[in-house]
């Protein structure tokens, strides 16, 4: 096998250096198939955002995110 090992377009010296720059985390995302994208984001916002934020503040942040992604 041949090739170059690049991180953000910069060549990495060897595989050990790459190991020092990166890691692997297994991710198991479970989505509720009956929810829309917006509903899923609002559900996650309720679970993950600062508990001191009001529902209106959380919904505003979700709306801003949706706007940024779709515009």
Secondary structure, DSSP 8 states (H G I E B T S, - for coil): -----EETTEE-S-HHHHHHH-----------TTS-HHHHHHHHHHHHS-TTS-HHHHHHHHHHHHHHHH-
